[in-house]
């Protein structure tokens, strides 16, 4: 056991050094291209920045394949994914590791993943500028209290969302939405009295907004499901090699014609129908997670059984 702990620490130190070095190698050129873009707007500059970012992420993927212990991956993917596609992506959310898994699976199959983020993040050193350079839709949203005092602000928010997506529409992209709005924990599941075994309740406003703005432009709405059959890991658990089994399922969601023909904010009948549609998607996803866990049930157990698993997340 002592040797195992030493090996984990050495592995974690090696990987942390490699990731830090990769950040110093790739970060400054990406920022330089971003500054150059403010002077000379160019699609070529965008492509170079994305290429450098994919190289940056590729270092992480190499570490997963060559430095971490072998992982039992069970991955199901559609055949029609393309690096030139335009996708909206829904995913369950359990850990900061989810983003790393997304990058690992999608890097050579889908365009760079972005997500809606707050405009205020632009002031965070390095991170905010990187979001801006890489085309993350950055939004200025008014509070519910401000909108209640001045309803016209709601329309301003929608127009701001459209502007935030304008640059995104001119290039391939994967726009991520975690419908649960937060990472899954047993306490949150209990507080919500969630009707799902493995999921928190979905929030429909974000995906409805994305579909309203981008729906007619996208190639597909994709649903990604991630499972950790031996318990939800921390970032440290993953990068020290304690996560040995991971399941990923990506599939295309059929978009009914009516979904792209309504107004979620103003039409209450449409909103109720949309919420019912998402509820059905979430029920299907909950069943899918159980099926994925059952497929792992007959395989060798993880070499790190002390991860913080959840009783309702275990296979039975």
N, C-alpha and C positions, 0 to 999 in steps of 0.2 A: 504493500500500500504506500509505503514511504517513497519507494522508487517511482511509483506511478505519479505521485504528487510532484516530485522533482521534475519528471518528464513533462508534465502538464505546464509547470512554470517555465521551463526552458522553451517549450513550444510557444507558449504565450509571449515570452520575451522576444523570440525570433520573429514571430508574426507582427508584433507591435513595432519592432524596429523596421521591418520591411514596409509596413503600411505607412509609417511616419516618413520613411525615405521616399516612398512613392508620392506622398503628398507634397513634399518639398520639390520633387522632380516635375510633377505635373501641374501643381497649383499656380506657380508664377506665370508659366506660359498661357494658361487659361485666362488669368486675370489680365495679362498683357493684351491678349486678343480682345477681351471685353473693352478695355480702354481704347484700343484701336477702332473698335466698332462704333464707339461714340463719335469718332472723327470721320470715319469712312464706313458708313453702313454697307454691309456686303454679305450676301448669302454665302460666299466662299469662306468668309471669316466665321460665320455660324457653323459651317460644316467642319472647319478645322478645330473649333472649340469642342464640338461634339465628339470628333475623332479623338482628341486628347483625353476627353472625359472617359470615353469607352476604353482607351488604353489604361487609364487610371483604374477603372473598375476591373479591367482584365487582370491586373496584378492580384487583386483580391481573389478572383476566380482561380488563378494559378496556385495561390497559396492553399485554397480549398482542395484542389486536386493533387498537390504534390507535397504539402507539409502536414495538413491535418490527417489523422487516421482515416482509413477508408470509411465512407458513409454509405449505408444502405439506402440508396435513393429509389423511391417508387414514383415515377413521373409519368403523367399522362398529358399529352399535348395534341392539339389539332394540327393537321398537316399544312394548313393554309396560312400559317403565320409568316409575316414578311417584315424585313427591316425597312421596307418602304411603306409600311402600312400606317394607318391612323386609327388608333384604338382608344376606347374608354375601357378601363380595367377596374373591376370591383374585386376586393379581397377581404377575407377575414383578417383580424389583427390580434396577435397574441404577444408579440415580443419585438424588440428592436431588431432581432435576427431576421424578421420577415423581409425587411428591405434587402438584406444581403442575399437571401434566398431568391428574391425576385430578380436581383441583378445576375445571380449565377445562372438561373434558368433562362432568363430573357435576353441576356446580353447579345448573343449571336442569333437571336430569333425575332426580336421585336425592337422597335426604336427605343431610344433613351426614355426612361420613365420620368415623368414630371408629376407634380400635384399642385393644386391651388394652395397658395401661401399668403400670409398677411403682408401688406406693403411695409409695415413697420420693421420687418426682418431685414430690409435693405440696409438698415443702420448697424447690423451686426457685422463686425469686421470679417472679411473674407467670405463668410457664409452667404450674407445677403447679396453681395456682388456676384457671387457664383450663381445664385438662383436667377438673378437678372440676366446674366450673360447666357445662361443655358436655356432661357426661354420659359422658366417657370411662370405660370400666370400669377402675378402678384396683385392682390386686390385691396382696395380701400373700402372697408365695410363699415356702415353706420350701425350703432347699437340699436337694440329693440326699443330702448327708451327714447332715443333720438327720432326714430321712425314714427313712434306713437305721437310725438309732438309735431312732427312734420312728415306726413305720409309721402310727400314728393321725393323724399330721400330714398325710398324703396326703388323707384325708377332709376335714380342716379346709381344705385348699387348694381342694378342689372346692366346699365350702360357701361359701368366700370368693368364688370365681368366680361362683357363683349370686347372691350378694348384690351383687357388682359389676355384674351384668347386670340387676338388678331394676329400676333406674330406666330403663335403656335400653329395656326391654320395654314401657314405657308411652307410647312415642312412635315416630314413624318414624325409621329409622336405616339407615346403611350401615356395617357393621363389617368393617374391612379386616384381612386376614391375608396378609403376605408369607411364603409357604410356604418360600422358600429361607432365610429367617432372617437374611439379610445381603445387601449389594449384590454383584452379579455383578462379578468381575474375572477376568482371564485366569489369574492366579496361583491364586486360589481354585478355579477350574474344574480346573486341573491338579492341585492338591493333593488334591482330592476324587476325581480320576479319574472325573469325572462322565460318565455314559453318554449325556448329552444334549449336543447341539451348541451350544445357545444358553442353557442353563439350568444352575443348580446343582441338586444333589439336593434334593427337597422334604422338609421336616420335617412329619410328619403329626399330631403331638400337639396343636398349637394349634388346627387346624381341627377335629379330632375333638372337642376340648373345647367349642368354640363350637357345633358341631352338637348335642352332647349337651345343652347348656344351652338353646340357642335354636332348635334345628332344627325343632321342631313349631310354632314361632311365626313363622318367617320366611316371606316370600312367595316367595323364590327364593335359590338359591346362584348367584352370578354369577362369571364368570371374565373378568378384564381382562388383555389382553396389550398391552404397549407396546414399540415398536421405534424405534430411532434409526438409520436406514440409513447415516448418515455417521459413526458412532462414538458412543460413550457420552459425553454432555456433562457438564461440571460446572455448578453453579448459575450461576457467572459466565458461562460460555459461553452459557447460555440467555438470561440477562437483558441481555447485551450484543448479542444478535441474531445470534449465530454458528450457531444451530441453525435450519436452513431446511426440514427434512423430518422429519415424525413420523407414525408409524402407530399407531392405537389400534383394538383390537377388543374389544368387550364382548359376551358371549353367556351365555345361561342354561345351567347344568349340570343335567341331569336327576338327581334324587336317588332312587336305588333305595330301596324300602321298608326293606330290611335295614339301611341306613346309620343310620337313626334308631332302630333297635331293639336296638342292642348296647352293650356296655360296653368302651370302648377300654382302660381301665386294668386291668380284671380278667380279661377274656376274651381269651386269647392267640389263639384261632382267629379271633375277630372282628377283632383288631388286625391279623393277617396279611392278612385279606381286605380290610380298610380300606386298608392300605398298598398292596396290589396295585391297588385301585381308583384311588388317588391317582397311582400310577405310570403307569397308563394315561392319566389326565387329563394328566399331565405330558408323556408321549410325544406326545399329540395337540397339546399346546401348543407343543412344540418344532417339530413339523411346521408348525404355523400360523405361527410366527415366520419360518420359511424361506419360506413362501408369501408372507407380507407383504413380506419383503425382495425377493423376486423381482418383486413388483408395482412396487416402486420402481425396479427395475433399468433400466427403459426410460424413466424420467423424467430431467429435467435434474439434473445433479449439484449438490450443495450449493455455495453460494458460499464456504463455509468448510471446505475439504477437509483442514485441518490438525487437526481434532478427533482425539482419541486413539482411533481405531477399532481393532477387534480383528480379526485375520485370520480367525478362525472365525466372525465375526459379519458378514462381508461377503457380498454376493450373488455368486454365481458363474454 
